[in-house]
Amino acid sequence: MNGAEKLAYVALFILAIVLLLTNQVALATVAIVPYVLASFKYSFPQLKKPSGRHR
Protein backbone atom coordinates (compact mmCIF):
# COMPACT_ATOMS: atom_id res chain seq x y z
CA MET A 1 0.00 0.00 0.00
CA ASN A 2 1.50 3.30 -0.99
CA GLY A 3 1.06 6.75 0.51
CA ALA A 4 -1.75 7.80 -1.80
CA GLU A 5 -3.82 4.74 -0.89
CA LYS A 6 -3.28 5.33 2.81
CA LEU A 7 -4.37 8.93 2.42
CA ALA A 8 -7.50 7.84 0.52
CA TYR A 9 -8.41 5.33 3.25
CA VAL A 10 -7.99 7.97 5.96
CA ALA A 11 -10.03 10.49 3.99
CA LEU A 12 -12.88 8.03 3.42
CA PHE A 13 -12.87 7.02 7.08
CA ILE A 14 -12.99 10.64 8.28
CA LEU A 15 -15.71 11.46 5.75
CA ALA A 16 -17.83 8.53 6.92
CA ILE A 17 -17.45 9.50 10.60
CA VAL A 18 -18.33 13.14 9.95
CA LEU A 19 -21.38 12.16 7.91
CA LEU A 20 -22.56 9.79 10.64
CA LEU A 21 -22.13 12.50 13.26
CA THR A 22 -24.24 14.90 11.19
CA ASN A 23 -27.01 12.27 10.79
CA GLN A 24 -26.50 11.82 7.05
CA VAL A 25 -26.61 8.04 7.07
CA ALA A 26 -27.25 7.60 3.35
CA LEU A 27 -24.17 9.58 2.40
CA ALA A 28 -22.14 7.83 5.09
CA THR A 29 -22.93 4.45 3.56
CA VAL A 30 -21.78 5.79 0.19
CA ALA A 31 -18.45 6.63 1.84
CA ILE A 32 -18.20 3.38 3.81
CA VAL A 33 -18.89 0.95 0.93
CA PRO A 34 -15.78 1.83 -1.14
CA TYR A 35 -13.70 1.81 2.05
CA VAL A 36 -14.82 -1.73 2.88
CA LEU A 37 -14.46 -2.99 -0.69
CA ALA A 38 -10.94 -1.58 -0.95
CA SER A 39 -9.96 -3.20 2.33
CA PHE A 40 -10.72 -6.62 0.80
CA LYS A 41 -7.87 -6.02 -1.63
CA TYR A 42 -5.36 -6.41 1.20
CA SER A 43 -7.28 -8.96 3.27
CA PHE A 44 -6.24 -11.95 1.22
CA PRO A 45 -2.65 -12.94 0.42
CA GLN A 46 -1.54 -12.37 -3.13
CA LEU A 47 -0.44 -15.60 -4.76
CA LYS A 48 2.66 -15.26 -6.90
CA LYS A 49 2.60 -16.97 -10.26
CA PRO A 50 5.62 -19.11 -11.08
CA SER A 51 8.02 -17.45 -13.47
CA GLY A 52 8.75 -20.63 -15.39
CA ARG A 53 12.50 -20.36 -14.88
CA HIS A 54 12.95 -23.33 -12.57
CA ARG A 55 16.11 -25.28 -13.36
N, CA, C and O atoms as a Tripos MOL2 file, in Angstrom:
@<TRIPOS>MOLECULE
protein
  220   219    55     0     0
PROTEIN
NO_CHARGES

@<TRIPOS>ATOM
      1 N           0.8570   -1.1670    0.0000 N.3       1 MET1
      2 CA          0.0000    0.0000    0.0000 C.3       1 MET1
      3 C           0.9050    1.2320    0.0000 C.2       1 MET1
      4 O           1.7960    1.3630    0.8390 O.2       1 MET1
      5 N           0.6670    2.1090   -0.9300 N.am      2 ASN2
      6 CA          1.5020    3.2980   -0.9930 C.3       2 ASN2
      7 C           0.8540    4.4730   -0.2550 C.2       2 ASN2
      8 O          -0.2440    4.3460    0.2860 O.2       2 ASN2
      9 N           1.5270    5.5880   -0.2400 N.am      3 GLY3
     10 CA          1.0620    6.7490    0.5110 C.3       3 GLY3
     11 C          -0.2730    7.2960    0.0390 C.2       3 GLY3
     12 O          -1.0930    7.7350    0.8450 O.2       3 GLY3
     13 N          -0.4880    7.2690   -1.2670 N.am      4 ALA4
     14 CA         -1.7470    7.7960   -1.8030 C.3       4 ALA4
     15 C          -2.9300    6.9350   -1.3690 C.2       4 ALA4
     16 O          -4.0020    7.4590   -1.0680 O.2       4 ALA4
     17 N          -2.7400    5.6100   -1.3330 N.am      5 GLU5
     18 CA         -3.8220    4.7350   -0.8930 C.3       5 GLU5
     19 C          -4.1070    4.9220    0.5840 C.2       5 GLU5
     20 O          -5.2670    4.9160    0.9980 O.2       5 GLU5
     21 N          -3.0670    5.0870    1.3820 N.am      6 LYS6
     22 CA         -3.2760    5.3320    2.8150 C.3       6 LYS6
     23 C          -4.0470    6.6200    3.0330 C.2       6 LYS6
     24 O          -4.9580    6.6760    3.8590 O.2       6 LYS6
     25 N          -3.6820    7.6520    2.2930 N.am      7 LEU7
     26 CA         -4.3700    8.9320    2.4170 C.3       7 LEU7
     27 C          -5.8370    8.8140    2.0080 C.2       7 LEU7
     28 O          -6.7070    9.4230    2.6310 O.2       7 LEU7
     29 N          -6.1150    8.0300    0.9580 N.am      8 ALA8
     30 CA         -7.4960    7.8360    0.5150 C.3       8 ALA8
     31 C          -8.3090    7.0910    1.5650 C.2       8 ALA8
     32 O          -9.4670    7.4300    1.8090 O.2       8 ALA8
     33 N          -7.7050    6.0660    2.1950 N.am      9 TYR9
     34 CA         -8.4070    5.3340    3.2510 C.3       9 TYR9
     35 C          -8.7260    6.2420    4.4300 C.2       9 TYR9
     36 O          -9.8330    6.2000    4.9660 O.2       9 TYR9
     37 N          -7.7700    7.0570    4.8350 N.am     10 VAL10
     38 CA         -7.9850    7.9660    5.9640 C.3      10 VAL10
     39 C          -9.0690    8.9800    5.6240 C.2      10 VAL10
     40 O          -9.9220    9.2840    6.4570 O.2      10 VAL10
     41 N          -9.0350    9.5050    4.4010 N.am     11 ALA11
     42 CA        -10.0320   10.4940    3.9870 C.3      11 ALA11
     43 C         -11.4350    9.8940    3.9580 C.2      11 ALA11
     44 O         -12.3890   10.5310    4.4030 O.2      11 ALA11
     45 N         -11.5670    8.6740    3.4380 N.am     12 LEU12
     46 CA        -12.8810    8.0260    3.4160 C.3      12 LEU12
     47 C         -13.3810    7.7350    4.8240 C.2      12 LEU12
     48 O         -14.5680    7.8890    5.1100 O.2      12 LEU12
     49 N         -12.4770    7.3160    5.7010 N.am     13 PHE13
     50 CA        -12.8690    7.0210    7.0780 C.3      13 PHE13
     51 C         -13.3420    8.2880    7.7910 C.2      13 PHE13
     52 O         -14.3720    8.2720    8.4640 O.2      13 PHE13
     53 N         -12.6020    9.3730    7.6470 N.am     14 ILE14
     54 CA        -12.9900   10.6360    8.2840 C.3      14 ILE14
     55 C         -14.3040   11.1430    7.7020 C.2      14 ILE14
     56 O         -15.1640   11.6290    8.4370 O.2      14 ILE14
     57 N         -14.4620   11.0330    6.3910 N.am     15 LEU15
     58 CA        -15.7120   11.4640    5.7550 C.3      15 LEU15
     59 C         -16.9010   10.6710    6.2800 C.2      15 LEU15
     60 O         -17.9570   11.2410    6.5570 O.2      15 LEU15
     61 N         -16.7330    9.3590    6.4180 N.am     16 ALA16
     62 CA        -17.8270    8.5290    6.9240 C.3      16 ALA16
     63 C         -18.1890    8.8980    8.3560 C.2      16 ALA16
     64 O         -19.3710    8.9710    8.6910 O.2      16 ALA16
     65 N         -17.1900    9.1320    9.2070 N.am     17 ILE17
     66 CA        -17.4540    9.4970   10.5990 C.3      17 ILE17
     67 C         -18.1660   10.8400   10.6820 C.2      17 ILE17
     68 O         -19.1300   10.9900   11.4330 O.2      17 ILE17
     69 N         -17.6970   11.8090    9.9190 N.am     18 VAL18
     70 CA        -18.3300   13.1350    9.9450 C.3      18 VAL18
     71 C         -19.7650   13.0560    9.4600 C.2      18 VAL18
     72 O         -20.6460   13.6960   10.0340 O.2      18 VAL18
     73 N         -20.0140   12.2860    8.4160 N.am     19 LEU19
     74 CA        -21.3800   12.1600    7.9070 C.3      19 LEU19
     75 C         -22.2830   11.4480    8.9050 C.2      19 LEU19
     76 O         -23.4590   11.7910    9.0300 O.2      19 LEU19
     77 N         -21.7460   10.4580    9.6170 N.am     20 LEU20
     78 CA        -22.5560    9.7940   10.6400 C.3      20 LEU20
     79 C         -22.8640   10.7340   11.7990 C.2      20 LEU20
     80 O         -23.9620   10.6980   12.3550 O.2      20 LEU20
     81 N         -21.9080   11.5650   12.1620 N.am     21 LEU21
     82 CA        -22.1310   12.5010   13.2650 C.3      21 LEU21
     83 C         -23.1390   13.5910   12.9000 C.2      21 LEU21
     84 O         -23.7870   14.1540   13.7810 O.2      21 LEU21
     85 N         -23.2740   13.8900   11.6120 N.am     22 THR22
     86 CA        -24.2420   14.8990   11.1890 C.3      22 THR22
     87 C         -25.5550   14.2730   10.7270 C.2      22 THR22
     88 O         -26.3600   14.9240   10.0600 O.2      22 THR22
     89 N         -25.7670   13.0010   11.0860 N.am     23 ASN23
     90 CA        -27.0110   12.2750   10.7920 C.3      23 ASN23
     91 C         -27.3220   12.1800    9.3060 C.2      23 ASN23
     92 O         -28.4870   12.2370    8.9150 O.2      23 ASN23
     93 N         -26.3050   12.0380    8.4820 N.am     24 GLN24
     94 CA        -26.5020   11.8220    7.0490 C.3      24 GLN24
     95 C         -26.0770   10.3880    6.7360 C.2      24 GLN24
     96 O         -25.0180   10.1360    6.1610 O.2      24 GLN24
     97 N         -26.9400    9.4690    7.1340 N.am     25 VAL25
     98 CA        -26.6080    8.0440    7.0710 C.3      25 VAL25
     99 C         -26.4710    7.5640    5.6360 C.2      25 VAL25
    100 O         -25.5930    6.7520    5.3450 O.2      25 VAL25
    101 N         -27.3140    8.0450    4.7360 N.am     26 ALA26
    102 CA        -27.2520    7.5990    3.3460 C.3      26 ALA26
    103 C         -25.9150    7.9710    2.7160 C.2      26 ALA26
    104 O         -25.3110    7.1570    2.0180 O.2      26 ALA26
    105 N         -25.4580    9.1730    2.9540 N.am     27 LEU27
    106 CA        -24.1680    9.5810    2.4030 C.3      27 LEU27
    107 C         -23.0150    8.8700    3.0980 C.2      27 LEU27
    108 O         -21.9820    8.6140    2.4800 O.2      27 LEU27
    109 N         -23.1820    8.5500    4.3690 N.am     28 ALA28
    110 CA        -22.1360    7.8280    5.0940 C.3      28 ALA28
    111 C         -21.9640    6.4330    4.5240 C.2      28 ALA28
    112 O         -20.8400    5.9400    4.4270 O.2      28 ALA28
    113 N         -23.0630    5.7860    4.1450 N.am     29 THR29
    114 CA        -22.9320    4.4500    3.5580 C.3      29 THR29
    115 C         -22.2460    4.5260    2.1980 C.2      29 THR29
    116 O         -21.5220    3.6060    1.8160 O.2      29 THR29
    117 N         -22.4670    5.6070    1.4710 N.am     30 VAL30
    118 CA        -21.7810    5.7910    0.1890 C.3      30 VAL30
    119 C         -20.2770    5.9230    0.4140 C.2      30 VAL30
    120 O         -19.4900    5.4990   -0.4320 O.2      30 VAL30
    121 N         -19.8730    6.4970    1.5290 N.am     31 ALA31
    122 CA        -18.4510    6.6340    1.8420 C.3      31 ALA31
    123 C         -17.8780    5.3480    2.4310 C.2      31 ALA31
    124 O         -16.7000    5.0530    2.2340 O.2      31 ALA31
    125 N         -18.6950    4.5810    3.1480 N.am     32 ILE32
    126 CA        -18.1960    3.3760    3.8050 C.3      32 ILE32
    127 C         -18.0360    2.2210    2.8220 C.2      32 ILE32
    128 O         -17.0900    1.4430    2.9470 O.2      32 ILE32
    129 N         -18.9290    2.0900    1.8560 N.am     33 VAL33
    130 CA        -18.8920    0.9530    0.9310 C.3      33 VAL33
    131 C         -17.5710    0.8710    0.1640 C.2      33 VAL33
    132 O         -16.9780   -0.2080    0.1340 O.2      33 VAL33
    133 N         -17.0740    1.9470   -0.4580 N.am     34 PRO34
    134 CA        -15.7770    1.8260   -1.1440 C.3      34 PRO34
    135 C         -14.6330    1.5440   -0.1800 C.2      34 PRO34
    136 O         -13.6710    0.8650   -0.5390 O.2      34 PRO34
    137 N         -14.7310    2.0600    1.0410 N.am     35 TYR35
    138 CA        -13.7000    1.8080    2.0460 C.3      35 TYR35
    139 C         -13.6280    0.3210    2.3800 C.2      35 TYR35
    140 O         -12.5390   -0.2450    2.4780 O.2      35 TYR35
    141 N         -14.7780   -0.3050    2.5520 N.am     36 VAL36
    142 CA        -14.8180   -1.7300    2.8790 C.3      36 VAL36
    143 C         -14.3790   -2.5690    1.6850 C.2      36 VAL36
    144 O         -13.6220   -3.5260    1.8490 O.2      36 VAL36
    145 N         -14.8400   -2.2290    0.4990 N.am     37 LEU37
    146 CA        -14.4580   -2.9890   -0.6860 C.3      37 LEU37
    147 C         -12.9580   -2.8980   -0.9550 C.2      37 LEU37
    148 O         -12.3380   -3.8840   -1.3520 O.2      37 LEU37
    149 N         -12.3820   -1.7350   -0.7420 N.am     38 ALA38
    150 CA        -10.9420   -1.5760   -0.9510 C.3      38 ALA38
    151 C         -10.1470   -2.3330    0.0970 C.2      38 ALA38
    152 O          -9.0330   -2.7780   -0.1770 O.2      38 ALA38
    153 N         -10.6960   -2.4860    1.2870 N.am     39 SER39
    154 CA         -9.9640   -3.2010    2.3300 C.3      39 SER39
    155 C          -9.8630   -4.6910    2.0090 C.2      39 SER39
    156 O          -8.9480   -5.3610    2.4880 O.2      39 SER39
    157 N         -10.7950   -5.2230    1.2020 N.am     40 PHE40
    158 CA        -10.7150   -6.6250    0.8000 C.3      40 PHE40
    159 C          -9.5020   -6.8880   -0.0890 C.2      40 PHE40
    160 O          -9.0150   -8.0160   -0.1590 O.2      40 PHE40
    161 N          -9.0230   -5.8620   -0.7580 N.am     41 LYS41
    162 CA         -7.8660   -6.0160   -1.6350 C.3      41 LYS41
    163 C          -6.6500   -6.5020   -0.8540 C.2      41 LYS41
    164 O          -5.8410   -7.2680   -1.3790 O.2      41 LYS41
    165 N          -6.5150   -6.0620    0.3960 N.am     42 TYR42
    166 CA         -5.3630   -6.4120    1.2010 C.3      42 TYR42
    167 C          -5.6800   -7.4680    2.2610 C.2      42 TYR42
    168 O          -4.8110   -7.8260    3.0550 O.2      42 TYR42
    169 N          -6.9070   -7.9640    2.2780 N.am     43 SER43
    170 CA         -7.2800   -8.9610    3.2710 C.3      43 SER43
    171 C          -6.7670  -10.3480    2.9270 C.2      43 SER43
    172 O          -6.5010  -11.1550    3.8180 O.2      43 SER43
    173 N          -6.6290  -10.6240    1.6500 N.am     44 PHE44
    174 CA         -6.2380  -11.9530    1.2180 C.3      44 PHE44
    175 C          -4.8220  -11.9110    0.6620 C.2      44 PHE44
    176 O          -4.4520  -10.9520   -0.0150 O.2      44 PHE44
    177 N          -4.0280  -12.9340    0.9390 N.am     45 PRO45
    178 CA         -2.6500  -12.9370    0.4230 C.3      45 PRO45
    179 C          -2.6230  -13.0360   -1.0950 C.2      45 PRO45
    180 O          -3.4250  -13.7450   -1.7030 O.2      45 PRO45
    181 N          -1.6990  -12.3220   -1.6850 N.am     46 GLN46
    182 CA         -1.5420  -12.3680   -3.1350 C.3      46 GLN46
    183 C          -0.6760  -13.5650   -3.4910 C.2      46 GLN46
    184 O           0.4410  -13.6990   -2.9910 O.2      46 GLN46
    185 N          -1.1820  -14.4270   -4.3460 N.am     47 LEU47
    186 CA         -0.4400  -15.6010   -4.7630 C.3      47 LEU47
    187 C           0.4600  -15.2240   -5.9340 C.2      47 LEU47
    188 O           0.0030  -14.6370   -6.9150 O.2      47 LEU47
    189 N           1.7230  -15.5610   -5.8280 N.am     48 LYS48
    190 CA          2.6570  -15.2640   -6.9000 C.3      48 LYS48
    191 C           2.6200  -16.3780   -7.9290 C.2      48 LYS48
    192 O           2.6280  -17.5590   -7.5830 O.2      48 LYS48
    193 N           2.5820  -15.9960   -9.1850 N.am     49 LYS49
    194 CA          2.5960  -16.9740  -10.2570 C.3      49 LYS49
    195 C           4.0500  -17.4160  -10.5010 C.2      49 LYS49
    196 O           4.9710  -16.6050  -10.4080 O.2      49 LYS49
    197 N           4.2420  -18.6750  -10.8050 N.am     50 PRO50
    198 CA          5.6160  -19.1100  -11.0800 C.3      50 PRO50
    199 C           6.1540  -18.4580  -12.3500 C.2      50 PRO50
    200 O           5.4220  -18.2560  -13.3200 O.2      50 PRO50
    201 N           7.4220  -18.1400  -12.3270 N.am     51 SER51
    202 CA          8.0160  -17.4480  -13.4690 C.3      51 SER51
    203 C           8.3660  -18.3890  -14.6130 C.2      51 SER51
    204 O           8.5840  -17.9370  -15.7370 O.2      51 SER51
    205 N           8.4230  -19.6850  -14.3450 N.am     52 GLY52
    206 CA          8.7480  -20.6340  -15.3950 C.3      52 GLY52
    207 C          10.2380  -20.7950  -15.6150 C.2      52 GLY52
    208 O          10.6500  -21.3990  -16.6060 O.2      52 GLY52
    209 N          11.0460  -20.2750  -14.7270 N.am     53 ARG53
    210 CA         12.5050  -20.3550  -14.8780 C.3      53 ARG53
    211 C          13.1240  -21.3280  -13.8730 C.2      53 ARG53
    212 O          14.2610  -21.1340  -13.4440 O.2      53 ARG53
    213 N          12.4040  -22.3430  -13.5070 N.am     54 HIS54
    214 CA         12.9510  -23.3280  -12.5700 C.3      54 HIS54
    215 C          13.9310  -24.2360  -13.3000 C.2      54 HIS54
    216 O          13.6180  -24.7640  -14.3670 O.2      54 HIS54
    217 N          15.1110  -24.4160  -12.7300 N.am     55 ARG55
    218 CA         16.1150  -25.2850  -13.3570 C.3      55 ARG55
    219 C          16.5350  -26.3340  -12.3970 C.2      55 ARG55
    220 O          17.3750  -27.1720  -12.7260 O.2      55 ARG55
@<TRIPOS>BOND
     1     1     2 1
     2     2     3 1
     3     3     4 2
     4     3     5 am
     5     5     6 1
     6     6     7 1
     7     7     8 2
     8     7     9 am
     9     9    10 1
    10    10    11 1
    11    11    12 2
    12    11    13 am
    13    13    14 1
    14    14    15 1
    15    15    16 2
    16    15    17 am
    17    17    18 1
    18    18    19 1
    19    19    20 2
    20    19    21 am
    21    21    22 1
    22    22    23 1
    23    23    24 2
    24    23    25 am
    25    25    26 1
    26    26    27 1
    27    27    28 2
    28    27    29 am
    29    29    30 1
    30    30    31 1
    31    31    32 2
    32    31    33 am
    33    33    34 1
    34    34    35 1
    35    35    36 2
    36    35    37 am
    37    37    38 1
    38    38    39 1
    39    39    40 2
    40    39    41 am
    41    41    42 1
    42    42    43 1
    43    43    44 2
    44    43    45 am
    45    45    46 1
    46    46    47 1
    47    47    48 2
    48    47    49 am
    49    49    50 1
    50    50    51 1
    51    51    52 2
    52    51    53 am
    53    53    54 1
    54    54    55 1
    55    55    56 2
    56    55    57 am
    57    57    58 1
    58    58    59 1
    59    59    60 2
    60    59    61 am
    61    61    62 1
    62    62    63 1
    63    63    64 2
    64    63    65 am
    65    65    66 1
    66    66    67 1
    67    67    68 2
    68    67    69 am
    69    69    70 1
    70    70    71 1
    71    71    72 2
    72    71    73 am
    73    73    74 1
    74    74    75 1
    75    75    76 2
    76    75    77 am
    77    77    78 1
    78    78    79 1
    79    79    80 2
    80    79    81 am
    81    81    82 1
    82    82    83 1
    83    83    84 2
    84    83    85 am
    85    85    86 1
    86    86    87 1
    87    87    88 2
    88    87    89 am
    89    89    90 1
    90    90    91 1
    91    91    92 2
    92    91    93 am
    93    93    94 1
    94    94    95 1
    95    95    96 2
    96    95    97 am
    97    97    98 1
    98    98    99 1
    99    99   100 2
   100    99   101 am
   101   101   102 1
   102   102   103 1
   103   103   104 2
   104   103   105 am
   105   105   106 1
   106   106   107 1
   107   107   108 2
   108   107   109 am
   109   109   110 1
   110   110   111 1
   111   111   112 2
   112   111   113 am
   113   113   114 1
   114   114   115 1
   115   115   116 2
   116   115   117 am
   117   117   118 1
   118   118   119 1
   119   119   120 2
   120   119   121 am
   121   121   122 1
   122   122   123 1
   123   123   124 2
   124   123   125 am
   125   125   126 1
   126   126   127 1
   127   127   128 2
   128   127   129 am
   129   129   130 1
   130   130   131 1
   131   131   132 2
   132   131   133 am
   133   133   134 1
   134   134   135 1
   135   135   136 2
   136   135   137 am
   137   137   138 1
   138   138   139 1
   139   139   140 2
   140   139   141 am
   141   141   142 1
   142   142   143 1
   143   143   144 2
   144   143   145 am
   145   145   146 1
   146   146   147 1
   147   147   148 2
   148   147   149 am
   149   149   150 1
   150   150   151 1
   151   151   152 2
   152   151   153 am
   153   153   154 1
   154   154   155 1
   155   155   156 2
   156   155   157 am
   157   157   158 1
   158   158   159 1
   159   159   160 2
   160   159   161 am
   161   161   162 1
   162   162   163 1
   163   163   164 2
   164   163   165 am
   165   165   166 1
   166   166   167 1
   167   167   168 2
   168   167   169 am
   169   169   170 1
   170   170   171 1
   171   171   172 2
   172   171   173 am
   173   173   174 1
   174   174   175 1
   175   175   176 2
   176   175   177 am
   177   177   178 1
   178   178   179 1
   179   179   180 2
   180   179   181 am
   181   181   182 1
   182   182   183 1
   183   183   184 2
   184   183   185 am
   185   185   186 1
   186   186   187 1
   187   187   188 2
   188   187   189 am
   189   189   190 1
   190   190   191 1
   191   191   192 2
   192   191   193 am
   193   193   194 1
   194   194   195 1
   195   195   196 2
   196   195   197 am
   197   197   198 1
   198   198   199 1
   199   199   200 2
   200   199   201 am
   201   201   202 1
   202   202   203 1
   203   203   204 2
   204   203   205 am
   205   205   206 1
   206   206   207 1
   207   207   208 2
   208   207   209 am
   209   209   210 1
   210   210   211 1
   211   211   212 2
   212   211   213 am
   213   213   214 1
   214   214   215 1
   215   215   216 2
   216   215   217 am
   217   217   218 1
   218   218   219 1
   219   219   220 2
@<TRIPOS>SUBSTRUCTURE
     1 MET1         2 RESIDUE 1 A MET
     2 ASN2         6 RESIDUE 1 A ASN
     3 GLY3        10 RESIDUE 1 A GLY
     4 ALA4        14 RESIDUE 1 A ALA
     5 GLU5        18 RESIDUE 1 A GLU
     6 LYS6        22 RESIDUE 1 A LYS
     7 LEU7        26 RESIDUE 1 A LEU
     8 ALA8        30 RESIDUE 1 A ALA
     9 TYR9        34 RESIDUE 1 A TYR
    10 VAL10       38 RESIDUE 1 A VAL
    11 ALA11       42 RESIDUE 1 A ALA
    12 LEU12       46 RESIDUE 1 A LEU
    13 PHE13       50 RESIDUE 1 A PHE
    14 ILE14       54 RESIDUE 1 A ILE
    15 LEU15       58 RESIDUE 1 A LEU
    16 ALA16       62 RESIDUE 1 A ALA
    17 ILE17       66 RESIDUE 1 A ILE
    18 VAL18       70 RESIDUE 1 A VAL
    19 LEU19       74 RESIDUE 1 A LEU
    20 LEU20       78 RESIDUE 1 A LEU
    21 LEU21       82 RESIDUE 1 A LEU
    22 THR22       86 RESIDUE 1 A THR
    23 ASN23       90 RESIDUE 1 A ASN
    24 GLN24       94 RESIDUE 1 A GLN
    25 VAL25       98 RESIDUE 1 A VAL
    26 ALA26      102 RESIDUE 1 A ALA
    27 LEU27      106 RESIDUE 1 A LEU
    28 ALA28      110 RESIDUE 1 A ALA
    29 THR29      114 RESIDUE 1 A THR
    30 VAL30      118 RESIDUE 1 A VAL
    31 ALA31      122 RESIDUE 1 A ALA
    32 ILE32      126 RESIDUE 1 A ILE
    33 VAL33      130 RESIDUE 1 A VAL
    34 PRO34      134 RESIDUE 1 A PRO
    35 TYR35      138 RESIDUE 1 A TYR
    36 VAL36      142 RESIDUE 1 A VAL
    37 LEU37      146 RESIDUE 1 A LEU
    38 ALA38      150 RESIDUE 1 A ALA
    39 SER39      154 RESIDUE 1 A SER
    40 PHE40      158 RESIDUE 1 A PHE
    41 LYS41      162 RESIDUE 1 A LYS
    42 TYR42      166 RESIDUE 1 A TYR
    43 SER43      170 RESIDUE 1 A SER
    44 PHE44      174 RESIDUE 1 A PHE
    45 PRO45      178 RESIDUE 1 A PRO
    46 GLN46      182 RESIDUE 1 A GLN
    47 LEU47      186 RESIDUE 1 A LEU
    48 LYS48      190 RESIDUE 1 A LYS
    49 LYS49      194 RESIDUE 1 A LYS
    50 PRO50      198 RESIDUE 1 A PRO
    51 SER51      202 RESIDUE 1 A SER
    52 GLY52      206 RESIDUE 1 A GLY
    53 ARG53      210 RESIDUE 1 A ARG
    54 HIS54      214 RESIDUE 1 A HIS
    55 ARG55      218 RESIDUE 1 A ARG
